[in-house]
Amino acid sequence: MTVRGLRRIIVSVADRERALALYRDALGLTEKYSAGEMVGLAVPDSGVELLLHERPPTPGLAGVAVSFLVSDVDAATAAAVKAGAQVVDAPADQPWGERQSVLTDPDGHVICLVTPAA
């Protein structure tokens, strides 16, 4: 048996609406469905969904981080900060060929915003 793909990433959030302000409104993920304490968001061009589950989060800087491919890291970082994210590493070109910023969402989960370097 082998992994055939990635279906969804589940993020525990203390406040669903606050999380939607970042992931849906600032980053532009599309809401697919809402069911009770959960809301599914489509990640464009991927077939992967981000599932926000309203329950007590247990964030940490040493956990799993999600990297979102964006068209403009600097603009996306600014929008994310306006929606409540905190900057860990400001946008910068990386030696592996990407421009990247590292943030924590309002619940403290690490997210990265990336684009190919110019």
FENGIVEN-V980207 format. One record per helix or strand. SS is the DSSP state (a for helix, b for strand). FROM is the first residue (numbers start at 1). TO is the last residue. If there is no record, write none. Layout:
SS_FROM_TO, SS_FROM_TO
This chain:
b_8_13, a_16_26, b_30_35, b_38_42, b_49_54, b_66_69, a_73_82, b_86_93, b_98_104, b_110_116
